[in-house]
Amino acid sequence: MSIESSHIGPEHGPTVSLTASPGQHPAVFAAAFNSGSPEALAQVYTEDAVFVPRPGETVTGAGLRAANAEFQGLGLPIAVTPRHTYVADDIALLIVDWVIDGTGPDGQHVHIEGTATDVARRGPDGRWRYVIDNPWGTSTGGAPRP
């Protein structure tokens, strides 16, 4: 469930230990995000995942990675508190409170928070990954840009 400290080689960053428990997936996400490694963070998503960087806007693939890189670029940790986990077979709906708070790279205070409405899917390996990551939940607008 945490970021492993061992590396495959000098060119590789941290790897993620994915979880077999859908309710633990938000903690896996937080550990990957807090590692600062875009490669580690990419591991918590399916190949076809959708990310909602701002309400009403969706991105996939390289766009998903770029949007997450903006948030990771703040250099601040994310804290997550799962609120609800609903599971039907290999699909889970996760409602998760989250906050990023601290001093950003420009010296200014940063405080971004929300309640995510996320969907995870259990893969053939029994591990969970996000297929839809909507950090803004039911918000209809006004999400701050990192």
LOTORKOL-158456 format. One record per atom (N, C-alpha, C): y, z, x. Coordinates in nm, 4 decimals. Layout:
REM residues N
+----------+----------+----------+
!        Y !        Z !        X !
+----------+----------+----------+
!        Y !        Z !        X !
...
+----------+----------+----------+
***
This chain:
REM residues 146
+----------+----------+----------+
!        Y !        Z !        X !
+----------+----------+----------+
!  -0.1188 !   0.0000 !   0.0809 !
!   0.0000 !   0.0000 !   0.0000 !
!   0.1258 !   0.0000 !   0.0857 !
!   0.1164 !   0.0222 !   0.2108 !
!   0.2351 !   0.0268 !   0.2941 !
!   0.2358 !  -0.0895 !   0.3916 !
!   0.3440 !  -0.1009 !   0.4628 !
!   0.3527 !  -0.2016 !   0.5674 !
!   0.2687 !  -0.1530 !   0.6853 !
!   0.1843 !  -0.2407 !   0.7337 !
!   0.1018 !  -0.2040 !   0.8476 !
!   0.1829 !  -0.2195 !   0.9751 !
!   0.1599 !  -0.1315 !   1.0709 !
!   0.2377 !  -0.1383 !   1.1941 !
!   0.1761 !  -0.2339 !   1.2954 !
!   0.0488 !  -0.2712 !   1.2771 !
!  -0.0136 !  -0.3611 !   1.3736 !
!   0.0333 !  -0.5044 !   1.3499 !
!   0.0380 !  -0.5799 !   1.4573 !
!   0.0805 !  -0.7202 !   1.4510 !
!  -0.0338 !  -0.8074 !   1.4987 !
!  -0.0433 !  -0.9266 !   1.4426 !
!  -0.1446 !  -1.0213 !   1.4851 !
!  -0.1070 !  -1.0769 !   1.6222 !
!   0.0189 !  -1.0972 !   1.6447 !
!   0.0673 !  -1.1501 !   1.7722 !
!   0.2169 !  -1.1306 !   1.7797 !
!   0.2793 !  -1.1587 !   1.8922 !
!   0.4223 !  -1.1344 !   1.9071 !
!   0.5083 !  -1.2162 !   1.8116 !
!   0.4567 !  -1.3313 !   1.7647 !
!   0.5367 !  -1.4151 !   1.6765 !
!   0.5255 !  -1.3725 !   1.5307 !
!   0.4395 !  -1.2776 !   1.4996 !
!   0.4178 !  -1.2359 !   1.3617 !
!   0.4882 !  -1.1035 !   1.3329 !
!   0.5444 !  -1.0939 !   1.2130 !
!   0.6088 !  -0.9709 !   1.1694 !
!   0.5097 !  -0.8817 !   1.0991 !
!   0.5588 !  -0.7790 !   1.0334 !
!   0.4721 !  -0.6862 !   0.9619 !
!   0.3967 !  -0.7583 !   0.8503 !
!   0.2803 !  -0.7054 !   0.8193 !
!   0.2036 !  -0.7575 !   0.7076 !
!   0.2021 !  -0.6527 !   0.5975 !
!   0.1696 !  -0.6969 !   0.4781 !
!   0.1694 !  -0.6092 !   0.3623 !
!   0.0264 !  -0.5771 !   0.3236 !
!   0.0002 !  -0.4521 !   0.2940 !
!  -0.1276 !  -0.4139 !   0.2357 !
!  -0.1091 !  -0.4177 !   0.0853 !
!  -0.1541 !  -0.5257 !   0.0233 !
!  -0.1420 !  -0.5393 !  -0.1215 !
!  -0.2322 !  -0.4369 !  -0.1903 !
!  -0.2043 !  -0.4091 !  -0.3161 !
!  -0.2761 !  -0.3052 !  -0.3881 !
!  -0.3665 !  -0.3625 !  -0.4963 !
!  -0.4733 !  -0.2903 !  -0.5256 !
!  -0.5633 !  -0.3246 !  -0.6362 !
!  -0.5192 !  -0.2541 !  -0.7642 !
!  -0.4114 !  -0.1746 !  -0.7561 !
!  -0.3589 !  -0.1020 !  -0.8717 !
!  -0.2242 !  -0.1610 !  -0.9123 !
!  -0.2141 !  -0.2201 !  -1.0327 !
!  -0.0871 !  -0.2832 !  -1.0702 !
!   0.0300 !  -0.1861 !  -1.0721 !
!   0.0061 !  -0.0608 !  -1.1062 !
!   0.1136 !   0.0373 !  -1.1101 !
!   0.1698 !   0.0713 !  -0.9732 !
!   0.0954 !   0.0381 !  -0.8670 !
!   0.1417 !   0.0628 !  -0.7310 !
!   0.2141 !  -0.0574 !  -0.6704 !
!   0.2094 !  -0.1711 !  -0.7401 !
!   0.2707 !  -0.2911 !  -0.6831 !
!   0.4212 !  -0.2757 !  -0.6555 !
!   0.4976 !  -0.2077 !  -0.7413 !
!   0.6394 !  -0.1895 !  -0.7062 !
!   0.6599 !  -0.1167 !  -0.5721 !
!   0.5734 !  -0.0220 !  -0.5406 !
!   0.5853 !   0.0471 !  -0.4115 !
!   0.5517 !  -0.0465 !  -0.2964 !
!   0.4550 !  -0.1365 !  -0.3174 !
!   0.4226 !  -0.2374 !  -0.2165 !
!   0.5433 !  -0.3283 !  -0.1956 !
!   0.6052 !  -0.3706 !  -0.3064 !
!   0.7260 !  -0.4527 !  -0.2968 !
!   0.8335 !  -0.3808 !  -0.2156 !
!   0.8592 !  -0.2542 !  -0.2481 !
!   0.9643 !  -0.1778 !  -0.1789 !
!   0.9348 !  -0.1684 !  -0.0294 !
!   0.8095 !  -0.1423 !   0.0067 !
!   0.7740 !  -0.1335 !   0.1486 !
!   0.7969 !  -0.2664 !   0.2185 !
!   0.7602 !  -0.3768 !   0.1525 !
!   0.7813 !  -0.5089 !   0.2117 !
!   0.9304 !  -0.5395 !   0.2240 !
!   1.0066 !  -0.5112 !   0.1186 !
!   1.1508 !  -0.5330 !   0.1205 !
!   1.2145 !  -0.4513 !   0.2330 !
!   1.1779 !  -0.3243 !   0.2413 !
!   1.2400 !  -0.2334 !   0.3380 !
!   1.1990 !  -0.2626 !   0.4818 !
!   1.0945 !  -0.3431 !   0.5007 !
!   1.0551 !  -0.3814 !   0.6368 !
!   1.1602 !  -0.4735 !   0.6985 !
!   1.2407 !  -0.5390 !   0.6123 !
!   1.3386 !  -0.6345 !   0.6616 !
!   1.2789 !  -0.7702 !   0.6923 !
!   1.1483 !  -0.7845 !   0.6752 !
!   1.0798 !  -0.9084 !   0.7090 !
!   1.0650 !  -0.9980 !   0.5870 !
!   1.1283 !  -1.1160 !   0.5886 !
!   1.1096 !  -1.2097 !   0.4774 !
!   0.9636 !  -1.2513 !   0.4613 !
!   0.8906 !  -1.2596 !   0.5725 !
!   0.7495 !  -1.2975 !   0.5669 !
!   0.6682 !  -1.1902 !   0.4950 !
!   0.6953 !  -1.0634 !   0.5238 !
!   0.6244 !  -0.9547 !   0.4559 !
!   0.6574 !  -0.9557 !   0.3075 !
!   0.7832 !  -0.9789 !   0.2740 !
!   0.8242 !  -0.9794 !   0.1340 !
!   0.7596 !  -1.0953 !   0.0585 !
!   0.7473 !  -1.2097 !   0.1214 !
!   0.6863 !  -1.3267 !   0.0561 !
!   0.5416 !  -1.2992 !   0.0162 !
!   0.4742 !  -1.2095 !   0.0853 !
!   0.3340 !  -1.1805 !   0.0571 !
!   0.3125 !  -1.1113 !  -0.0776 !
!   0.4157 !  -1.0518 !  -0.1355 !
!   0.3981 !  -0.9792 !  -0.2626 !
!   0.4135 !  -1.0712 !  -0.3833 !
!   0.4334 !  -1.2009 !  -0.3603 !
!   0.4512 !  -1.3004 !  -0.4656 !
!   0.3358 !  -1.4013 !  -0.4652 !
!   0.3063 !  -1.4577 !  -0.5832 !
!   0.2155 !  -1.5709 !  -0.5908 !
!   0.2888 !  -1.6940 !  -0.5388 !
!   0.2155 !  -1.7983 !  -0.5076 !
!   0.2769 !  -1.9222 !  -0.4591 !
!   0.3696 !  -1.9841 !  -0.5630 !
!   0.3384 !  -1.9650 !  -0.6917 !
!   0.4169 !  -2.0264 !  -0.7991 !
!   0.5151 !  -1.9290 !  -0.8646 !
!   0.5467 !  -1.8197 !  -0.7969 !
!   0.6307 !  -1.7143 !  -0.8548 !
!   0.7713 !  -1.7631 !  -0.8883 !
!   0.8292 !  -1.6963 !  -0.9874 !
!   0.9662 !  -1.7206 !  -1.0324 !
!   1.0463 !  -1.5936 !  -1.0063 !
!   1.1668 !  -1.6095 !  -0.9525 !
!   1.2571 !  -1.4971 !  -0.9269 !
!   1.3861 !  -1.5224 !  -1.0036 !
!   1.4456 !  -1.4168 !  -1.0563 !
!   1.5711 !  -1.4261 !  -1.1319 !
!   1.6801 !  -1.3574 !  -1.0487 !
!   1.7512 !  -1.4323 !  -0.9633 !
!   1.8529 !  -1.3694 !  -0.8783 !
!   1.9750 !  -1.3220 !  -0.9566 !
!   2.0028 !  -1.3892 !  -1.0688 !
!   2.1104 !  -1.3524 !  -1.1598 !
!   2.0607 !  -1.3829 !  -1.3005 !
!   2.1024 !  -1.3064 !  -1.3999 !
!   2.0563 !  -1.3329 !  -1.5370 !
!   2.0779 !  -1.4792 !  -1.5759 !
!   1.9728 !  -1.5400 !  -1.6305 !
!   1.9806 !  -1.6779 !  -1.6743 !
!   1.9509 !  -1.7805 !  -1.5669 !
!   1.9323 !  -1.7381 !  -1.4425 !
!   1.9072 !  -1.8297 !  -1.3312 !
!   1.7692 !  -1.7997 !  -1.2731 !
!   1.6867 !  -1.9024 !  -1.2560 !
!   1.5558 !  -1.8824 !  -1.1948 !
!   1.5418 !  -1.9694 !  -1.0714 !
!   1.4654 !  -1.9184 !  -0.9754 !
!   1.4359 !  -1.9920 !  -0.8535 !
!   1.2889 !  -1.9718 !  -0.8188 !
!   1.2355 !  -2.0684 !  -0.7449 !
!   1.0975 !  -2.0612 !  -0.6976 !
!   1.0945 !  -2.1060 !  -0.5522 !
!   0.9800 !  -2.0921 !  -0.4894 !
!   0.9595 !  -2.1436 !  -0.3541 !
!   1.0657 !  -2.0999 !  -0.2557 !
!   1.1272 !  -2.1979 !  -0.1895 !
!   1.2298 !  -2.1688 !  -0.0885 !
!   1.3503 !  -2.0990 !  -0.1508 !
!   1.3822 !  -2.1319 !  -0.2768 !
!   1.4933 !  -2.0660 !  -0.3453 !
!   1.4674 !  -1.9182 !  -0.3666 !
!   1.3429 !  -1.8834 !  -0.3988 !
!   1.3047 !  -1.7433 !  -0.4151 !
!   1.3216 !  -1.6695 !  -0.2820 !
!   1.2709 !  -1.7301 !  -0.1762 !
!   1.2816 !  -1.6655 !  -0.0449 !
!   1.4280 !  -1.6500 !  -0.0022 !
!   1.5109 !  -1.7505 !  -0.0302 !
!   1.6529 !  -1.7431 !   0.0058 !
!   1.7243 !  -1.6348 !  -0.0749 !
!   1.6929 !  -1.6243 !  -0.2033 !
!   1.7561 !  -1.5214 !  -0.2875 !
!   1.7170 !  -1.3826 !  -0.2398 !
!   1.5897 !  -1.3638 !  -0.2072 !
!   1.5473 !  -1.2334 !  -0.1556 !
!   1.6112 !  -1.2047 !  -0.0199 !
!   1.6294 !  -1.3077 !   0.0612 !
!   1.6923 !  -1.2897 !   0.1926 !
!   1.8355 !  -1.2384 !   0.1782 !
!   1.9058 !  -1.2811 !   0.0712 !
!   2.0416 !  -1.2298 !   0.0474 !
!   2.0386 !  -1.0781 !   0.0278 !
!   1.9455 !  -1.0321 !  -0.0538 !
!   1.9350 !  -0.8878 !  -0.0779 !
!   1.8901 !  -0.8144 !   0.0482 !
!   1.7903 !  -0.8680 !   0.1176 !
!   1.7458 !  -0.8043 !   0.2413 !
!   1.8559 !  -0.8062 !   0.3463 !
!   1.9421 !  -0.9071 !   0.3436 !
!   2.0512 !  -0.9196 !   0.4396 !
!   2.1532 !  -0.8069 !   0.4313 !
!   2.1497 !  -0.7320 !   0.3215 !
!   2.2381 !  -0.6160 !   0.3113 !
!   2.1995 !  -0.5078 !   0.4113 !
!   2.0747 !  -0.5131 !   0.4594 !
!   2.0284 !  -0.4146 !   0.5567 !
!   2.0102 !  -0.2765 !   0.4975 !
!   1.9958 !  -0.2695 !   0.3660 !
!   1.9817 !  -0.1411 !   0.2971 !
!   1.8456 !  -0.1323 !   0.2297 !
!   1.7892 !  -0.0129 !   0.2236 !
!   1.6591 !   0.0009 !   0.1583 !
!   1.6711 !  -0.0046 !   0.0062 !
!   1.5622 !  -0.0451 !  -0.0562 !
!   1.5524 !  -0.0401 !  -0.2010 !
!   1.4627 !   0.0778 !  -0.2376 !
!   1.5009 !   0.1500 !  -0.3407 !
!   1.4175 !   0.2577 !  -0.3951 !
!   1.3739 !   0.2138 !  -0.5339 !
!   1.2461 !   0.2302 !  -0.5638 !
!   1.1928 !   0.1888 !  -0.6933 !
!   1.1272 !   0.3073 !  -0.7640 !
!   1.1416 !   0.3084 !  -0.8956 !
!   1.0770 !   0.4092 !  -0.9792 !
!   1.0131 !   0.3370 !  -1.0977 !
!   0.8803 !   0.3185 !  -1.0927 !
!   0.8141 !   0.2525 !  -1.2055 !
!   0.8303 !   0.3363 !  -1.3328 !
!   0.8639 !   0.2680 !  -1.4401 !
!   0.8831 !   0.3334 !  -1.5690 !
!   0.7617 !   0.3123 !  -1.6596 !
!   0.7144 !   0.1867 !  -1.6683 !
!   0.5986 !   0.1533 !  -1.7519 !
!   0.5153 !   0.0460 !  -1.6829 !
!   0.3843 !   0.0534 !  -1.7025 !
!   0.2926 !  -0.0501 !  -1.6579 !
!   0.1992 !  -0.0811 !  -1.7738 !
!   0.1988 !  -0.2072 !  -1.8176 !
!   0.1118 !  -0.2511 !  -1.9262 !
!   0.0215 !  -0.3598 !  -1.8711 !
!  -0.1100 !  -0.3423 !  -1.8871 !
!  -0.2058 !  -0.4350 !  -1.8280 !
!  -0.2925 !  -0.4983 !  -1.9356 !
!  -0.3081 !  -0.6309 !  -1.9290 !
!  -0.4012 !  -0.7058 !  -2.0125 !
!  -0.4807 !  -0.7961 !  -1.9181 !
!  -0.6044 !  -0.7567 !  -1.8916 !
!  -0.6933 !  -0.8323 !  -1.8044 !
!  -0.6305 !  -0.8465 !  -1.6658 !
!  -0.5934 !  -0.9695 !  -1.6260 !
!  -0.5393 !  -0.9936 !  -1.4918 !
!  -0.3884 !  -1.0089 !  -1.4888 !
!  -0.3207 !  -0.9661 !  -1.5959 !
!  -0.1748 !  -0.9753 !  -1.6047 !
!  -0.1187 !  -0.8350 !  -1.6291 !
!  -0.0083 !  -0.8028 !  -1.5634 !
!   0.0570 !  -0.6736 !  -1.5837 !
!   0.2064 !  -0.6940 !  -1.6055 !
!   0.2602 !  -0.6208 !  -1.7020 !
!   0.4041 !  -0.6148 !  -1.7245 !
!   0.4515 !  -0.4834 !  -1.6644 !
!   0.5464 !  -0.4925 !  -1.5731 !
!   0.5974 !  -0.3755 !  -1.5015 !
!   0.7454 !  -0.3580 !  -1.5329 !
!   0.7813 !  -0.2401 !  -1.5795 !
!   0.9215 !  -0.2047 !  -1.6033 !
!   0.9572 !  -0.1048 !  -1.4937 !
!   1.0541 !  -0.1410 !  -1.4107 !
!   1.0804 !  -0.0647 !  -1.2886 !
!   1.2304 !  -0.0443 !  -1.2691 !
!   1.2725 !   0.0807 !  -1.2572 !
!   1.4109 !   0.1108 !  -1.2187 !
!   1.4210 !   0.0959 !  -1.0673 !
!   1.5328 !   0.0406 !  -1.0209 !
!   1.5513 !   0.0214 !  -0.8778 !
!   1.6981 !   0.0414 !  -0.8411 !
!   1.7196 !   0.0744 !  -0.7149 !
!   1.8559 !   0.0919 !  -0.6655 !
!   1.8608 !   0.0563 !  -0.5164 !
!   1.9689 !  -0.0110 !  -0.4792 !
!   2.0044 !  -0.0354 !  -0.3390 !
!   2.1400 !   0.0314 !  -0.3212 !
!   2.1488 !   0.1240 !  -0.2272 !
!   2.2712 !   0.2017 !  -0.2120 !
!   2.2932 !   0.2353 !  -0.0647 !
!   2.4162 !   0.2190 !  -0.0186 !
!   2.4489 !   0.2547 !   0.1186 !
!   2.5671 !   0.1747 !   0.1675 !
!   2.5856 !   0.1770 !   0.2976 !
!   2.6946 !   0.1034 !   0.3608 !
!   2.6418 !  -0.0302 !   0.4083 !
!   2.7033 !  -0.1375 !   0.3609 !
!   2.6608 !  -0.2728 !   0.3949 !
!   2.7040 !  -0.3125 !   0.5342 !
!   2.6632 !  -0.4306 !   0.5781 !
!   2.6957 !  -0.4779 !   0.7131 !
!   2.8453 !  -0.4916 !   0.7385 !
!   2.9228 !  -0.5073 !   0.6298 !
!   3.0670 !  -0.5195 !   0.6451 !
!   3.1391 !  -0.3852 !   0.6418 !
!   3.0617 !  -0.2740 !   0.6359 !
!   3.1206 !  -0.1406 !   0.6341 !
!   3.1591 !  -0.0917 !   0.4954 !
!   3.1414 !  -0.1758 !   0.3947 !
!   3.1755 !  -0.1389 !   0.2575 !
!   3.0559 !  -0.0752 !   0.1872 !
!   3.0864 !   0.0155 !   0.0939 !
!   2.9803 !   0.0782 !   0.0160 !
!   2.9197 !  -0.0245 !  -0.0789 !
!   2.7873 !  -0.0240 !  -0.0866 !
!   2.7130 !  -0.1136 !  -0.1751 !
!   2.6307 !  -0.0278 !  -0.2697 !
!   2.6401 !  -0.0578 !  -0.3977 !
!   2.5551 !   0.0087 !  -0.4970 !
!   2.5159 !  -0.0957 !  -0.6012 !
!   2.3877 !  -0.1325 !  -0.5986 !
!   2.3335 !  -0.2289 !  -0.6942 !
!   2.2114 !  -0.1626 !  -0.7556 !
!   2.2017 !  -0.1674 !  -0.8876 !
!   2.0841 !  -0.1093 !  -0.9513 !
!   2.0507 !  -0.1862 !  -1.0780 !
!   1.9296 !  -0.1659 !  -1.1248 !
!   1.8871 !  -0.2320 !  -1.2462 !
!   1.7533 !  -0.1797 !  -1.2925 !
!   1.7079 !  -0.2331 !  -1.4023 !
!   1.5739 !  -0.2059 !  -1.4524 !
!   1.5039 !  -0.3405 !  -1.4621 !
!   1.4072 !  -0.3603 !  -1.3749 !
!   1.3357 !  -0.4867 !  -1.3671 !
!   1.2322 !  -0.4985 !  -1.4777 !
!   1.2154 !  -0.6201 !  -1.5234 !
!   1.1054 !  -0.6569 !  -1.6123 !
!   1.0256 !  -0.7601 !  -1.5346 !
!   0.9127 !  -0.7183 !  -1.4791 !
!   0.8352 !  -0.8022 !  -1.3893 !
!   0.6955 !  -0.8282 !  -1.4448 !
!   0.6390 !  -0.9413 !  -1.4059 !
!   0.5021 !  -0.9746 !  -1.4423 !
!   0.4246 !  -0.9962 !  -1.3129 !
!   0.3104 !  -0.9287 !  -1.3026 !
!   0.2238 !  -0.9440 !  -1.1861 !
!   0.0888 !  -0.9991 !  -1.2322 !
!   0.0222 !  -1.0685 !  -1.1408 !
!  -0.1100 !  -1.1240 !  -1.1703 !
!  -0.2069 !  -1.0782 !  -1.0612 !
!  -0.3277 !  -1.0401 !  -1.1058 !
!  -0.4320 !  -1.0030 !  -1.0102 !
!  -0.4942 !  -1.1320 !  -0.9572 !
!  -0.4980 !  -1.1444 !  -0.8261 !
!  -0.5545 !  -1.2634 !  -0.7638 !
!  -0.7054 !  -1.2545 !  -0.7514 !
!  -0.7679 !  -1.3613 !  -0.7054 !
!  -0.9128 !  -1.3630 !  -0.6857 !
!  -0.9606 !  -1.2544 !  -0.5885 !
!  -0.8692 !  -1.2091 !  -0.5016 !
!  -0.9027 !  -1.1023 !  -0.4066 !
!  -0.8898 !  -0.9635 !  -0.4680 !
!  -0.8531 !  -0.9555 !  -0.5969 !
!  -0.8381 !  -0.8264 !  -0.6643 !
!  -0.7033 !  -0.7607 !  -0.6408 !
!  -0.6143 !  -0.8249 !  -0.5660 !
!  -0.4830 !  -0.7690 !  -0.5330 !
!  -0.3763 !  -0.8274 !  -0.6246 !
!  -0.2739 !  -0.7475 !  -0.6496 !
!  -0.1656 !  -0.7854 !  -0.7420 !
!  -0.0490 !  -0.8468 !  -0.6667 !
!   0.0120 !  -0.9480 !  -0.7293 !
!   0.1319 !  -1.0134 !  -0.6746 !
!   0.2233 !  -1.0492 !  -0.7915 !
!   0.3538 !  -1.0507 !  -0.7649 !
!   0.4482 !  -1.0903 !  -0.8688 !
!   0.4363 !  -1.2389 !  -0.8984 !
!   0.4351 !  -1.2717 !  -1.0279 !
!   0.4440 !  -1.4097 !  -1.0717 !
!   0.5824 !  -1.4332 !  -1.1335 !
!   0.6418 !  -1.3271 !  -1.1898 !
!   0.7809 !  -1.3297 !  -1.2368 !
!   0.8473 !  -1.2003 !  -1.1892 !
!   0.9555 !  -1.2134 !  -1.1165 !
!   1.0330 !  -1.0991 !  -1.0682 !
!   1.1733 !  -1.1112 !  -1.1275 !
!   1.1991 !  -1.0302 !  -1.2296 !
!   1.3292 !  -1.0315 !  -1.2979 !
!   1.3952 !  -0.8946 !  -1.2781 !
!   1.4681 !  -0.8767 !  -1.1678 !
!   1.5276 !  -0.7459 !  -1.1397 !
!   1.6316 !  -0.7017 !  -1.2419 !
!   1.6835 !  -0.7953 !  -1.3218 !
!   1.7894 !  -0.7619 !  -1.4160 !
!   1.7362 !  -0.7302 !  -1.5549 !
!   1.6051 !  -0.7368 !  -1.5753 !
!   1.5464 !  -0.6987 !  -1.7027 !
!   1.6023 !  -0.7770 !  -1.8185 !
!   1.6621 !  -0.7076 !  -1.9118 !
!   1.7163 !  -0.7731 !  -2.0309 !
!   1.8656 !  -0.7982 !  -2.0214 !
!   1.9243 !  -0.7766 !  -1.9046 !
!   2.0667 !  -0.8007 !  -1.8878 !
!   2.1000 !  -0.9459 !  -1.9167 !
!   2.2138 !  -0.9690 !  -1.9794 !
!   2.2541 !  -1.1057 !  -2.0143 !
!   2.3635 !  -1.1605 !  -1.9241 !
!   2.4103 !  -1.0819 !  -1.8331 !
!   2.5138 !  -1.1341 !  -1.7436 !
!   2.5795 !  -1.0231 !  -1.6656 !
!   2.6628 !  -1.0617 !  -1.5751 !
!   2.7393 !  -0.9650 !  -1.4984 !
!   2.6684 !  -0.9039 !  -1.3804 !
!   2.5532 !  -0.9584 !  -1.3432 !
!   2.4821 !  -0.9030 !  -1.2289 !
!   2.5616 !  -0.9299 !  -1.1028 !
!   2.5778 !  -0.8283 !  -1.0193 !
!   2.6551 !  -0.8497 !  -0.8959 !
!   2.5779 !  -0.9358 !  -0.7970 !
!   2.6501 !  -1.0075 !  -0.7175 !
!   2.5885 !  -1.0838 !  -0.6084 !
!   2.5792 !  -0.9919 !  -0.4880 !
!   2.4689 !  -1.0033 !  -0.4150 !
!   2.4593 !  -0.9211 !  -0.2923 !
!   2.5608 !  -0.9647 !  -0.1900 !
+----------+----------+----------+
***
